[in-house]
Amino acid sequence: MHLPQQRPHHDIAALFAAAQPDFLRVSAPMVRYSKLEFRRLVRMNGVQLAFTPMMISDSINNSEKARQNEFSTDPDDQPLIAQFAAKDATEFVTSAQLIYPYVDGIDLNCGCPQSWAMSKGYGCGLLRQPEQVREVVQQVRRTLPSDFSVSVKMRLLGGSEEDSVERTIDLARQLERAGVTFLTLHGRTPAQKHSKDTLNVSAMEEVRKSLQIPLIVNGNVESWSDACELHAQTGAAGVMAARGLLANPALFNSDYPTATTTPSACVEQWLDIASAAGDNLLFQCFHHHLTFMWSSEMKRSLRVQFNSLGTKQQVVDFLREHYNVRTSGVDPEPAPYTDCTYTHFTPPRHARHIAAEAEEKAWSSKSDGKFFTEFKAHQISSPAGDDLELGGLFGGEE
C-alpha cells in the first residue's frame, strides 16, 4: 500500500556512517519528557538523533485523542524515531503505518523493566519471547518501504554473565537477520534495572563486535566526557542518554565537556523555546524540566518557593530575580507545529478495541508521575549542592 510522507525520510543507516569515526549523539525515548519542545532544546545542543517518548501502540492505534496528545512534531524535528510499546506484530505495524508520514523510523521498546509493563507483555516482557520480537521486525519489514528505519531498544538478557552475553548476542543477530536498521542496548539486565555499578560495558562491547549493523549503547551517561568514554570502551556507533539529558540538556554539547548540571545559557534557551511554544507546552512539562535542570543550583528555601510557582511568567521572573537567568528579551515568532492527521490509514478492525476504553486507560500527561514526585521530594529535603541525581524512577529506561 502507498503511504504518504509529510517530508523526505532520512536515511538513518547513512546518518550513522556520516558520524564515523565519531559517534552519533542520541536523545533517549523518555516517558513524559522527550516531547517536541525538549527535542528542540537538545538538538540545539548537539543531539543528532532524537526519539519520541515511548507511546503505547494500543492507545495510539485506537484513539485519535491519544495521537494528538502524545505526538507532535514540526518541520525541523528531524531525524526522528518514534518508539512504541507493543505486544505483537499487528499492534506495532499498525502504529508504524499511522506515524509513517511524520518520522524517519519506528522503534520497539524491549527495554522497560517496570513491573506494570512486563505484566502486560510490554518492554522487557518481550525479551522472554525472542521469537515474538523477531516476528514483529519481520512483519513491519514486509509491510513498510525498505528505506524506513526499524529498530529495537533492548537490555541484556538475564542469566549468568556468560549466558547473558551469549543470549543477548543470539537475539541481536536474529534481529539483524530479520532486518533491523540498528539496535540500542542498555547494558543491564531487566533485574538490574538502573543500579550504576551493574552497567556491563564489556558485554556491550561484545554485542557490538558480533553485529554488522550500528549499535547504540545506553547507561550511566551523565556528561560529555562520559559519552566519549563509553564510545571509546565499546566502539559503538552511537551513545544514548536519558537522565543525563534531563539534568543537563547540553550534555552532548562539547563546549561543556565536564558539566553535569545545566549551563545557564541552556536554561535561557529553554525559556525562549517555551515562550515561542505558547500554549502548546503545558506549564507542568515546562516547570518539570526546569526542576531537573536547575534544582542543584537552588538552596532549599528557594526550591520550595520555585515548586509553588504556577505560571510561566512567575518562573521567568523568579529565575531573573534570583539567578540573573533571563529570556532573550525579544518576542519570538510563534513556533511552528505540524498539523498531524491520520486519514491516510485506517487501523484494521481486528486491531481495534473500544476507543473509549483505550482513552480511559491511556497514560495521562496531566499527572506528575512517580518519577517527578519522588525527585521533587528529594530535592526539597536536600540542601544546595547535594547530589540530586535522577535515580531509578524514570521510565525504567536508564
ZATOR-394021 format. One record per residue (C-alpha): chain; residue in three letters; x, y, z. Coordinates in steps of 0.05 Angstrom, whole numbers, m for minus. Example, Ala and Ser with C-alpha at 12.3 -4.5 7.8 and 13.67 -1.06 7.14 Angstrom:
// residues 2
+---------+-------+--------+--------+--------+
! lumdren ! lumpa !   east !  north !     up !
+---------+-------+--------+--------+--------+
!       A !   Ala !    246 !    m90 !    156 !
!       A !   Ser !    273 !    m21 !    143 !
+---------+-------+--------+--------+--------+
// end
This chain:
// residues 398
+---------+-------+--------+--------+--------+
! lumdren ! lumpa !   east !  north !     up !
+---------+-------+--------+--------+--------+
!       A !   Met !      0 !      0 !      0 !
!       A !   His !     21 !     72 !    m12 !
!       A !   Leu !     35 !    114 !     50 !
!       A !   Pro !     47 !    189 !     43 !
!       A !   Gln !    108 !    225 !     70 !
!       A !   Gln !    100 !    293 !    103 !
!       A !   Arg !    173 !    305 !     87 !
!       A !   Pro !    230 !    263 !     57 !
!       A !   His !    254 !    209 !    104 !
!       A !   His !    325 !    210 !    130 !
!       A !   Asp !    370 !    151 !    114 !
!       A !   Ile !    385 !    130 !    186 !
!       A !   Ala !    439 !     80 !    166 !
!       A !   Ala !    474 !    136 !    127 !
!       A !   Leu !    469 !    180 !    189 !
!       A !   Phe !    510 !    131 !    229 !
!       A !   Ala !    561 !    124 !    173 !
!       A !   Ala !    569 !    200 !    169 !
!       A !   Ala !    584 !    204 !    243 !
!       A !   Gln !    645 !    159 !    239 !
!       A !   Pro !    698 !    157 !    267 !
!       A !   Asp !    659 !    197 !    320 !
!       A !   Phe !    593 !    172 !    348 !
!       A !   Leu !    521 !    192 !    337 !
!       A !   Arg !    493 !    232 !    396 !
!       A !   Val !    424 !    206 !    414 !
!       A !   Ser !    368 !    230 !    459 !
!       A !   Ala !    330 !    172 !    491 !
!       A !   Pro !    256 !    158 !    489 !
!       A !   Met !    235 !    187 !    556 !
!       A !   Val !    163 !    179 !    580 !
!       A !   Arg !    133 !    248 !    593 !
!       A !   Tyr !    196 !    285 !    576 !
!       A !   Ser !    225 !    275 !    506 !
!       A !   Lys !    169 !    316 !    475 !
!       A !   Leu !    177 !    363 !    416 !
!       A !   Glu !    198 !    425 !    456 !
!       A !   Phe !    252 !    387 !    494 !
!       A !   Arg !    276 !    356 !    428 !
!       A !   Arg !    284 !    427 !    402 !
!       A !   Leu !    328 !    443 !    462 !
!       A !   Val !    373 !    382 !    458 !
!       A !   Arg !    381 !    389 !    382 !
!       A !   Met !    407 !    460 !    395 !
!       A !   Asn !    460 !    428 !    440 !
!       A !   Gly !    490 !    372 !    399 !
!       A !   Val !    438 !    317 !    394 !
!       A !   Gln !    438 !    286 !    325 !
!       A !   Leu !    382 !    235 !    331 !
!       A !   Ala !    321 !    241 !    376 !
!       A !   Phe !    268 !    193 !    399 !
!       A !   Thr !    196 !    209 !    417 !
!       A !   Pro !    171 !    188 !    486 !
!       A !   Met !    151 !    115 !    489 !
!       A !   Met !     79 !    111 !    465 !
!       A !   Ile !     31 !     53 !    477 !
!       A !   Ser !     11 !     24 !    410 !
!       A !   Asp !    m58 !      3 !    434 !
!       A !   Ser !    m76 !     74 !    453 !
!       A !   Ile !    m47 !    106 !    391 !
!       A !   Asn !    m79 !     56 !    344 !
!       A !   Asn !   m149 !     64 !    373 !
!       A !   Ser !   m155 !    135 !    398 !
!       A !   Glu !   m148 !    200 !    358 !
!       A !   Lys !   m145 !    236 !    425 !
!       A !   Ala !    m84 !    196 !    445 !
!       A !   Arg !    m50 !    211 !    379 !
!       A !   Gln !    m60 !    285 !    386 !
!       A !   Asn !    m40 !    286 !    460 !
!       A !   Glu !     22 !    242 !    456 !
!       A !   Phe !     55 !    261 !    390 !
!       A !   Ser !     73 !    328 !    359 !
!       A !   Thr !    126 !    349 !    310 !
!       A !   Asp !    149 !    407 !    266 !
!       A !   Pro !    187 !    414 !    201 !
!       A !   Asp !    255 !    418 !    236 !
!       A !   Asp !    243 !    359 !    283 !
!       A !   Gln !    287 !    311 !    245 !
!       A !   Pro !    316 !    260 !    243 !
!       A !   Leu !    264 !    229 !    290 !
!       A !   Ile !    249 !    158 !    313 !
!       A !   Ala !    180 !    142 !    343 !
!       A !   Gln !    182 !     90 !    398 !
!       A !   Phe !    124 !     44 !    415 !
!       A !   Ala !    108 !     m7 !    467 !
!       A !   Ala !     70 !    m63 !    432 !
!       A !   Lys !     52 !   m134 !    450 !
!       A !   Asp !     52 !   m163 !    380 !
!       A !   Ala !     67 !   m150 !    307 !
!       A !   Thr !     m4 !   m127 !    290 !
!       A !   Glu !     m3 !    m72 !    342 !
!       A !   Phe !     67 !    m49 !    322 !
!       A !   Val !     56 !    m49 !    247 !
!       A !   Thr !     m9 !    m11 !    255 !
!       A !   Ser !     27 !     43 !    295 !
!       A !   Ala !     82 !     45 !    243 !
!       A !   Gln !     32 !     57 !    187 !
!       A !   Leu !     m2 !    113 !    226 !
!       A !   Ile !     62 !    150 !    244 !
!       A !   Tyr !     99 !    137 !    178 !
!       A !   Pro !     88 !    206 !    146 !
!       A !   Tyr !    119 !    244 !    204 !
!       A !   Val !    181 !    206 !    227 !
!       A !   Asp !    243 !    172 !    199 !
!       A !   Gly !    235 !    106 !    234 !
!       A !   Ile !    199 !     66 !    287 !
!       A !   Asp !    228 !     31 !    348 !
!       A !   Leu !    202 !    m26 !    390 !
!       A !   Asn !    212 !    m19 !    465 !
!       A !   Cys !    241 !    m82 !    495 !
!       A !   Gly !    278 !    m45 !    550 !
!       A !   Cys !    229 !    m21 !    602 !
!       A !   Pro !    236 !    m65 !    665 !
!       A !   Gln !    178 !    m36 !    704 !
!       A !   Ser !    131 !    m89 !    731 !
!       A !   Trp !     68 !    m57 !    701 !
!       A !   Ala !     99 !    m61 !    631 !
!       A !   Met !    125 !   m131 !    638 !
!       A !   Ser !     59 !   m156 !    666 !
!       A !   Lys !     24 !   m131 !    604 !
!       A !   Gly !     75 !   m161 !    557 !
!       A !   Tyr !    110 !    m95 !    541 !
!       A !   Gly !    182 !    m75 !    548 !
!       A !   Cys !    228 !   m127 !    578 !
!       A !   Gly !    169 !   m175 !    579 !
!       A !   Leu !    181 !   m185 !    504 !
!       A !   Leu !    252 !   m209 !    517 !
!       A !   Arg !    220 !   m272 !    546 !
!       A !   Gln !    193 !   m285 !    476 !
!       A !   Pro !    250 !   m272 !    427 !
!       A !   Glu !    212 !   m305 !    371 !
!       A !   Gln !    157 !   m253 !    381 !
!       A !   Val !    206 !   m196 !    375 !
!       A !   Arg !    235 !   m226 !    312 !
!       A !   Glu !    165 !   m233 !    283 !
!       A !   Val !    149 !   m160 !    298 !
!       A !   Val !    210 !   m138 !    259 !
!       A !   Gln !    197 !   m185 !    201 !
!       A !   Gln !    124 !   m163 !    196 !
!       A !   Val !    140 !    m89 !    194 !
!       A !   Arg !    194 !   m102 !    142 !
!       A !   Arg !    143 !   m138 !     98 !
!       A !   Thr !     95 !    m80 !    105 !
!       A !   Leu !    134 !    m15 !    101 !
!       A !   Pro !    184 !     12 !     49 !
!       A !   Ser !    253 !    m17 !     58 !
!       A !   Asp !    285 !     52 !     68 !
!       A !   Phe !    244 !     65 !    131 !
!       A !   Ser !    284 !     53 !    194 !
!       A !   Val !    262 !     m4 !    240 !
!       A !   Ser !    298 !    m14 !    306 !
!       A !   Val !    293 !    m46 !    375 !
!       A !   Lys !    315 !    m19 !    443 !
!       A !   Met !    333 !    m76 !    489 !
!       A !   Arg !    371 !    m96 !    552 !
!       A !   Leu !    420 !   m151 !    565 !
!       A !   Leu !    383 !   m216 !    574 !
!       A !   Gly !    383 !   m248 !    643 !
!       A !   Gly !    425 !   m306 !    668 !
!       A !   Ser !    497 !   m315 !    689 !
!       A !   Glu !    544 !   m264 !    658 !
!       A !   Glu !    569 !   m311 !    605 !
!       A !   Asp !    500 !   m337 !    589 !
!       A !   Ser !    471 !   m267 !    589 !
!       A !   Val !    521 !   m243 !    536 !
!       A !   Glu !    512 !   m305 !    493 !
!       A !   Arg !    436 !   m300 !    494 !
!       A !   Thr !    438 !   m225 !    480 !
!       A !   Ile !    484 !   m235 !    421 !
!       A !   Asp !    439 !   m290 !    394 !
!       A !   Leu !    377 !   m246 !    397 !
!       A !   Ala !    414 !   m186 !    368 !
!       A !   Arg !    438 !   m228 !    309 !
!       A !   Gln !    368 !   m255 !    298 !
!       A !   Leu !    342 !   m184 !    295 !
!       A !   Glu !    398 !   m164 !    248 !
!       A !   Arg !    378 !   m220 !    201 !
!       A !   Ala !    305 !   m200 !    207 !
!       A !   Gly !    322 !   m131 !    180 !
!       A !   Val !    331 !    m80 !    236 !
!       A !   Thr !    368 !    m17 !    216 !
!       A !   Phe !    403 !    m11 !    283 !
!       A !   Leu !    396 !    m34 !    355 !
!       A !   Thr !    401 !      2 !    421 !
!       A !   Leu !    428 !    m36 !    480 !
!       A !   His !    422 !    m16 !    553 !
!       A !   Gly !    479 !    m50 !    589 !
!       A !   Arg !    440 !    m81 !    647 !
!       A !   Thr !    392 !   m140 !    653 !
!       A !   Pro !    318 !   m127 !    669 !
!       A !   Ala !    330 !   m149 !    741 !
!       A !   Gln !    387 !    m99 !    749 !
!       A !   Lys !    342 !    m40 !    729 !
!       A !   His !    384 !     23 !    739 !
!       A !   Ser !    438 !     10 !    791 !
!       A !   Lys !    500 !     47 !    770 !
!       A !   Asp !    552 !     m5 !    788 !
!       A !   Thr !    517 !    m60 !    748 !
!       A !   Leu !    529 !    m29 !    679 !
!       A !   Asn !    564 !    m84 !    638 !
!       A !   Val !    608 !    m45 !    590 !
!       A !   Ser !    647 !   m106 !    566 !
!       A !   Ala !    581 !   m141 !    548 !
!       A !   Met !    560 !    m82 !    506 !
!       A !   Glu !    627 !    m85 !    470 !
!       A !   Glu !    619 !   m160 !    456 !
!       A !   Val !    550 !   m148 !    427 !
!       A !   Arg !    576 !    m92 !    384 !
!       A !   Lys !    632 !   m137 !    357 !
!       A !   Ser !    581 !   m190 !    338 !
!       A !   Leu !    540 !   m145 !    292 !
!       A !   Gln !    547 !   m113 !    224 !
!       A !   Ile !    492 !    m62 !    237 !
!       A !   Pro !    502 !      0 !    281 !
!       A !   Leu !    494 !     m8 !    356 !
!       A !   Ile !    475 !     49 !    403 !
!       A !   Val !    497 !     39 !    475 !
!       A !   Asn !    460 !     67 !    535 !
!       A !   Gly !    474 !     74 !    610 !
!       A !   Asn !    509 !    119 !    661 !
!       A !   Val !    519 !    176 !    611 !
!       A !   Glu !    517 !    239 !    654 !
!       A !   Ser !    567 !    285 !    617 !
!       A !   Trp !    601 !    294 !    550 !
!       A !   Ser !    663 !    261 !    578 !
!       A !   Asp !    621 !    201 !    600 !
!       A !   Ala !    593 !    195 !    529 !
!       A !   Cys !    663 !    197 !    498 !
!       A !   Glu !    689 !    146 !    548 !
!       A !   Leu !    631 !     97 !    534 !
!       A !   His !    643 !    104 !    460 !
!       A !   Ala !    718 !     90 !    469 !
!       A !   Gln !    703 !     29 !    513 !
!       A !   Thr !    651 !     m3 !    467 !
!       A !   Gly !    666 !     23 !    397 !
!       A !   Ala !    591 !     34 !    389 !
!       A !   Ala !    564 !     74 !    331 !
!       A !   Gly !    520 !    116 !    377 !
!       A !   Val !    514 !    137 !    450 !
!       A !   Met !    446 !    150 !    481 !
!       A !   Ala !    430 !    190 !    544 !
!       A !   Ala !    365 !    196 !    584 !
!       A !   Arg !    371 !    220 !    656 !
!       A !   Gly !    436 !    256 !    640 !
!       A !   Leu !    399 !    298 !    588 !
!       A !   Leu !    344 !    315 !    637 !
!       A !   Ala !    396 !    340 !    687 !
!       A !   Asn !    435 !    375 !    631 !
!       A !   Pro !    404 !    382 !    562 !
!       A !   Ala !    472 !    408 !    538 !
!       A !   Leu !    504 !    341 !    556 !
!       A !   Phe !    523 !    328 !    482 !
!       A !   Asn !    548 !    399 !    472 !
!       A !   Ser !    623 !    392 !    470 !
!       A !   Asp !    631 !    464 !    493 !
!       A !   Tyr !    615 !    437 !    563 !
!       A !   Pro !    658 !    374 !    567 !
!       A !   Thr !    652 !    361 !    642 !
!       A !   Ala !    586 !    394 !    660 !
!       A !   Thr !    535 !    351 !    696 !
!       A !   Thr !    488 !    409 !    711 !
!       A !   Thr !    455 !    454 !    661 !
!       A !   Pro !    493 !    516 !    637 !
!       A !   Ser !    453 !    579 !    647 !
!       A !   Ala !    455 !    593 !    572 !
!       A !   Cys !    418 !    527 !    561 !
!       A !   Val !    365 !    546 !    613 !
!       A !   Glu !    355 !    612 !    576 !
!       A !   Gln !    345 !    573 !    511 !
!       A !   Trp !    291 !    533 !    545 !
!       A !   Leu !    256 !    597 !    568 !
!       A !   Asp !    256 !    623 !    496 !
!       A !   Ile !    231 !    556 !    469 !
!       A !   Ala !    174 !    558 !    520 !
!       A !   Ser !    156 !    629 !    500 !
!       A !   Ala !    153 !    611 !    427 !
!       A !   Ala !    113 !    547 !    442 !
!       A !   Gly !     58 !    585 !    478 !
!       A !   Asp !      0 !    541 !    500 !
!       A !   Asn !     29 !    481 !    462 !
!       A !   Leu !     77 !    470 !    520 !
!       A !   Leu !     39 !    455 !    584 !
!       A !   Phe !     63 !    491 !    646 !
!       A !   Gln !     73 !    425 !    682 !
!       A !   Cys !    123 !    400 !    630 !
!       A !   Phe !    158 !    468 !    626 !
!       A !   His !    166 !    470 !    702 !
!       A !   His !    187 !    397 !    710 !
!       A !   His !    245 !    406 !    661 !
!       A !   Leu !    270 !    467 !    699 !
!       A !   Thr !    265 !    429 !    764 !
!       A !   Phe !    311 !    376 !    735 !
!       A !   Met !    358 !    427 !    704 !
!       A !   Trp !    365 !    477 !    759 !
!       A !   Ser !    350 !    445 !    827 !
!       A !   Ser !    423 !    434 !    843 !
!       A !   Glu !    434 !    510 !    838 !
!       A !   Met !    379 !    526 !    888 !
!       A !   Lys !    381 !    530 !    963 !
!       A !   Arg !    327 !    490 !    998 !
!       A !   Ser !    283 !    551 !   1014 !
!       A !   Leu !    285 !    573 !    941 !
!       A !   Arg !    268 !    503 !    917 !
!       A !   Val !    205 !    505 !    958 !
!       A !   Gln !    187 !    573 !    931 !
!       A !   Phe !    202 !    551 !    859 !
!       A !   Asn !    158 !    489 !    866 !
!       A !   Ser !     99 !    533 !    887 !
!       A !   Leu !    101 !    575 !    823 !
!       A !   Gly !     41 !    566 !    778 !
!       A !   Thr !     53 !    605 !    714 !
!       A !   Lys !    108 !    611 !    662 !
!       A !   Gln !    115 !    685 !    676 !
!       A !   Gln !    125 !    673 !    751 !
!       A !   Val !    181 !    624 !    733 !
!       A !   Val !    214 !    673 !    686 !
!       A !   Asp !    211 !    728 !    739 !
!       A !   Phe !    238 !    681 !    793 !
!       A !   Leu !    298 !    659 !    752 !
!       A !   Arg !    314 !    730 !    731 !
!       A !   Glu !    309 !    757 !    802 !
!       A !   His !    349 !    702 !    838 !
!       A !   Tyr !    399 !    678 !    785 !
!       A !   Asn !    401 !    731 !    731 !
!       A !   Val !    377 !    677 !    682 !
!       A !   Arg !    332 !    710 !    632 !
!       A !   Thr !    299 !    704 !    564 !
!       A !   Ser !    330 !    736 !    503 !
!       A !   Gly !    284 !    796 !    513 !
!       A !   Val !    257 !    791 !    442 !
!       A !   Asp !    186 !    770 !    430 !
!       A !   Pro !    195 !    706 !    389 !
!       A !   Glu !    154 !    686 !    329 !
!       A !   Pro !    105 !    630 !    348 !
!       A !   Ala !    139 !    563 !    339 !
!       A !   Pro !    114 !    520 !    280 !
!       A !   Tyr !     75 !    457 !    293 !
!       A !   Thr !     57 !    405 !    240 !
!       A !   Asp !    m17 !    391 !    233 !
!       A !   Cys !    m14 !    315 !    242 !
!       A !   Thr !    m72 !    279 !    211 !
!       A !   Tyr !    m82 !    204 !    205 !
!       A !   Thr !   m134 !    198 !    149 !
!       A !   His !    m82 !    163 !    105 !
!       A !   Phe !    m92 !     98 !    143 !
!       A !   Thr !   m150 !     66 !    179 !
!       A !   Pro !   m129 !     13 !    230 !
!       A !   Pro !   m158 !    m55 !    212 !
!       A !   Arg !   m217 !    m78 !    253 !
!       A !   His !   m180 !   m136 !    284 !
!       A !   Ala !   m130 !    m86 !    313 !
!       A !   Arg !   m184 !    m42 !    344 !
!       A !   His !   m213 !    m42 !    414 !
!       A !   Ile !   m266 !      4 !    441 !
!       A !   Ala !   m237 !     75 !    433 !
!       A !   Ala !   m268 !     98 !    498 !
!       A !   Glu !   m234 !     42 !    536 !
!       A !   Ala !   m167 !     58 !    504 !
!       A !   Glu !   m175 !    132 !    523 !
!       A !   Glu !   m194 !    115 !    594 !
!       A !   Lys !   m134 !     71 !    604 !
!       A !   Ala !    m84 !    114 !    567 !
!       A !   Trp !    m28 !    146 !    607 !
!       A !   Ser !    m46 !    217 !    629 !
!       A !   Ser !      5 !    272 !    616 !
!       A !   Lys !    m31 !    315 !    668 !
!       A !   Ser !     m6 !    274 !    727 !
!       A !   Asp !     62 !    286 !    757 !
!       A !   Gly !     82 !    213 !    756 !
!       A !   Lys !    123 !    174 !    807 !
!       A !   Phe !    190 !    196 !    778 !
!       A !   Phe !    179 !    271 !    786 !
!       A !   Thr !    141 !    265 !    851 !
!       A !   Glu !    197 !    228 !    885 !
!       A !   Phe !    251 !    271 !    854 !
!       A !   Lys !    216 !    334 !    879 !
!       A !   Ala !    211 !    305 !    949 !
!       A !   His !    285 !    291 !    947 !
!       A !   Gln !    306 !    359 !    922 !
!       A !   Ile !    262 !    396 !    973 !
!       A !   Ser !    294 !    358 !   1030 !
!       A !   Ser !    366 !    365 !   1006 !
!       A !   Pro !    409 !    427 !   1018 !
!       A !   Ala !    441 !    462 !    959 !
!       A !   Gly !    500 !    425 !    930 !
!       A !   Asp !    475 !    356 !    949 !
!       A !   Asp !    476 !    303 !    895 !
!       A !   Leu !    407 !    306 !    863 !
!       A !   Glu !    417 !    251 !    812 !
!       A !   Leu !    353 !    229 !    778 !
!       A !   Gly !    354 !    160 !    808 !
!       A !   Gly !    318 !     98 !    783 !
!       A !   Leu !    248 !    125 !    778 !
!       A !   Phe !    245 !    148 !    706 !
!       A !   Gly !    211 !    101 !    659 !
!       A !   Gly !    256 !     44 !    677 !
!       A !   Glu !    297 !     62 !    616 !
!       A !   Glu !    364 !     83 !    643 !
+---------+-------+--------+--------+--------+
// end
